[in-house]
Every structure is written in C-alpha cells, then in structure tokens.
Amino acid sequence: MKKLATLGILLWSVSAVALADARAELQQKLASFDRFSARFSQQVFDEQGAPMQSAEGTMQLARPDRFRWHTVSPDESLIVSNGNDVWVYDPFVEQVSIAPLEQAIQNTPFLLIAGGDGRRWQQYDVARKGADYVVTSKDPGELISQFSLSFDRNNRIKRFTVIESGGQRSEFTLKQVNTKPATGADTFTFTPPAGVMVDDQR
C-alpha cells in the first residue's frame, strides 16, 4: 500500500511538472510576438458535433490586452479591447455592450492570448496533446471551458478551437497571418455610432 501511495504521489508530481512546463512553453510562444493580425474562418458545431454555421472575418491584437475581432459574414459583429474596457457591437440590433476587461476575459480566450498579466494563467491548466496546447479553465462557471491552439513552424497561431461549457465547439482557421502588422490609432478603440443603444456595465 505504501508503494502504491508513493507511486501515486510520483505520478501526480510528474503530471504537475508537465502542466507547468506546457503553460510556460505556451506563454513563451505567445510572447514571441507583440502584434498579430490574420483573416479567420470559423465553423461552429453543436453539442453532438453536427455543423451549425460558419463565419469569416479579421482579427488583430497588440500587447498588452488590446484586441479587435471583426466578424464580417454571415452577420457582422465587432469586439474591441483598448486594454481597459471591451466593446461588443452588434450592428443588426444596433446595440453595443461595454464591460471592464477583467470581466470580459471570462467570456473570451482571445484576451487571455493578448494579455500581458501572467497571473491570469494561474486560473487555467495547460497541457500538450500532440502539436496542440489545450487550455482548460479551473472555473466551472466560466462560459469558455476549454480552448486549444496550434502553431506553425514560425510560432504563429494557425488554428484554435473553443469549447463552451454547454458543449458547443467553434473551430477557427487562420490565414494571411502577420506578426508585424501596421495598426492605426483607432484600431483598438470604438465610438458607438449615433442612435446605437449603449449598455455600459463598467
């Protein structure tokens, strides 16, 4: 029995070290670029794995904590972070929601990718599965329960998958990746158009 207990402790220790190494390795890859832009295609699957819908758009990020995610089809939507606040704009219903950055992180892994605060990663487990890094939230109440990232040979993100707590899965494929994009002063800011309803949660 003592040998089994010792073996269990040893296996747990090896597993903990592997998780820590995977987290450090992923953070190092993400930290290798300060800016990033790409075009994306998205495929959404339901809880049973059946395809639901697809979308396309563009993404840009800049450290720390600035992010722009623009879906252009089939319906337009926009998520913008200036490093302090996050705007979520839906032109179809003419509404924009504004939330503090730390609150918004719970609903999107993309701000974690663009973040500069390493302490946030303590809320997630990171493991290697083949060529993918799988990031799992320790908070059972978080909307995004897990996401995984895959990199090309130049350490650029080429694909990621997001799994919601209800089981819905979104797969993103990136193209035209640029780790040195030109960004304007207004890339990571948002001014609501006239007549748009504003839901300010700050």
ZIWOTA-V194084 format. One record per residue. N is the residue number from 1. RES is the residue in one small letter. PHI is phi as a letter, one per 30 degrees, with the letter a starting at -180 (NA if undefined). OMEGA is omega in whole degrees, -180 to 180 (none if undefined). D_FIRST is the distance of its C-alpha to the first C-alpha in Angstrom with 1 decimal. Layout:
n = [N	N]
res = [RES	RES]
phi = [PHI	PHI]
omega = [OMEGA	OMEGA]
d_first = [D_FIRST	D_FIRST]
This chain:
n = [1	2	3	4	5	6	7	8	9	10	11	12	13	14	15	16	17	18	19	20	21	22	23	24	25	26	27	28	29	30	31	32	33	34	35	36	37	38	39	40	41	42	43	44	45	46	47	48	49	50	51	52	53	54	55	56	57	58	59	60	61	62	63	64	65	66	67	68	69	70	71	72	73	74	75	76	77	78	79	80	81	82	83	84	85	86	87	88	89	90	91	92	93	94	95	96	97	98	99	100	101	102	103	104	105	106	107	108	109	110	111	112	113	114	115	116	117	118	119	120	121	122	123	124	125	126	127	128	129	130	131	132	133	134	135	136	137	138	139	140	141	142	143	144	145	146	147	148	149	150	151	152	153	154	155	156	157	158	159	160	161	162	163	164	165	166	167	168	169	170	171	172	173	174	175	176	177	178	179	180	181	182	183	184	185	186	187	188	189	190	191	192	193	194	195	196	197	198	199	200	201	202]
res = [m	k	k	l	a	t	l	g	i	l	l	w	s	v	s	a	v	a	l	a	d	a	r	a	e	l	q	q	k	l	a	s	f	d	r	f	s	a	r	f	s	q	q	v	f	d	e	q	g	a	p	m	q	s	a	e	g	t	m	q	l	a	r	p	d	r	f	r	w	h	t	v	s	p	d	e	s	l	i	v	s	n	g	n	d	v	w	v	y	d	p	f	v	e	q	v	s	i	a	p	l	e	q	a	i	q	n	t	p	f	l	l	i	a	g	g	d	g	r	r	w	q	q	y	d	v	a	r	k	g	a	d	y	v	v	t	s	k	d	p	g	e	l	i	s	q	f	s	l	s	f	d	r	n	n	r	i	k	r	f	t	v	i	e	s	g	g	q	r	s	e	f	t	l	k	q	v	n	t	k	p	a	t	g	a	d	t	f	t	f	t	p	p	a	g	v	m	v	d	d	q	r]
phi = [NA	d	d	d	d	d	d	d	d	d	d	d	d	d	d	d	d	d	d	d	d	d	d	d	d	d	d	d	d	d	d	d	b	c	b	a	b	a	c	b	b	b	b	c	b	d	d	c	j	d	d	c	a	b	a	b	l	b	b	b	b	b	d	c	i	c	a	b	b	c	d	c	a	d	b	d	a	b	b	b	b	c	j	b	b	b	c	b	c	c	d	d	c	h	b	b	c	b	b	d	e	d	d	d	e	d	c	a	d	d	d	d	d	d	d	c	c	d	d	d	d	d	d	b	c	b	b	c	b	i	d	c	c	c	c	c	d	d	c	d	c	d	d	c	d	a	b	b	b	b	c	d	d	c	i	c	d	c	a	b	b	c	c	d	e	d	j	d	b	b	c	c	c	c	b	h	d	b	c	b	d	d	b	d	d	c	d	c	b	b	c	e	d	e	i	d	d	c	c	c	c	d]
omega = [180	179	179	179	179	178	179	178	180	180	178	-180	179	180	-180	178	-180	178	-180	179	-180	178	-180	-180	179	179	179	178	-179	-179	-178	176	178	179	-175	174	180	166	-179	167	-174	174	-178	179	179	-176	179	179	179	180	-178	-178	177	-178	177	178	-179	177	175	174	176	180	-4	164	178	-171	176	-178	-173	174	-176	177	4	177	-178	171	-175	173	-177	173	176	-179	178	-178	179	176	174	-172	176	-178	-176	179	178	-180	174	176	180	-179	175	-177	-175	177	-177	-179	-179	-176	178	178	-174	177	174	179	-177	-172	178	-177	-178	-179	179	-177	178	179	-177	169	179	180	174	172	-174	180	-176	170	-177	-176	-176	180	175	-179	-179	-180	-178	-178	178	-177	-177	169	-179	-179	175	-176	173	-176	178	179	174	179	179	-178	170	-178	-180	178	179	-177	179	177	178	-175	176	178	-178	174	-176	175	-176	-178	-180	179	175	-177	172	179	179	-179	-177	-178	-175	173	180	175	-178	176	179	177	-179	177	-178	175	-175	-177	-179	none]
d_first = [0.0	3.8	5.4	5.1	6.3	8.6	9.8	10.5	12.5	14.2	15.3	16.5	18.4	20.0	21.0	22.5	24.5	25.7	27.0	28.7	30.3	31.5	33.0	34.7	36.0	37.5	39.1	40.6	42.1	43.6	44.9	46.8	49.6	51.4	53.4	52.8	54.9	54.7	55.9	53.3	53.1	50.7	49.5	48.0	45.9	45.0	41.7	42.0	43.0	46.7	49.1	50.9	53.1	53.7	55.1	56.4	57.1	56.7	54.3	54.8	52.6	53.1	50.8	50.1	49.7	52.9	52.8	55.2	54.3	57.3	57.1	60.5	60.1	60.1	60.3	60.7	58.3	57.6	54.8	55.8	54.0	56.0	53.0	53.4	54.2	53.7	56.4	55.8	59.2	60.1	63.7	64.0	63.5	65.0	62.2	60.1	57.1	56.3	52.9	51.4	49.4	46.1	46.4	47.4	44.3	42.2	44.4	44.8	42.6	45.7	46.3	42.7	43.8	47.0	45.5	45.6	43.1	39.7	38.2	38.6	36.0	33.3	33.7	32.6	29.8	31.1	29.7	31.3	31.8	34.0	37.2	36.6	35.2	33.8	34.1	32.4	33.4	31.0	33.6	33.5	37.1	38.5	41.0	39.7	36.0	35.7	38.0	37.8	40.2	41.3	43.5	46.2	46.5	48.4	45.6	47.7	46.1	47.2	45.3	43.1	41.7	41.3	39.3	40.2	38.0	39.9	39.1	42.5	42.4	45.0	45.3	47.6	49.2	51.1	54.2	56.8	54.1	55.6	53.8	57.1	59.0	62.1	61.6	64.4	64.4	64.1	61.2	58.6	60.9	62.1	65.3	65.5	68.6	71.4	70.8	67.1	65.1	62.7	59.5	58.6	55.2	55.2]
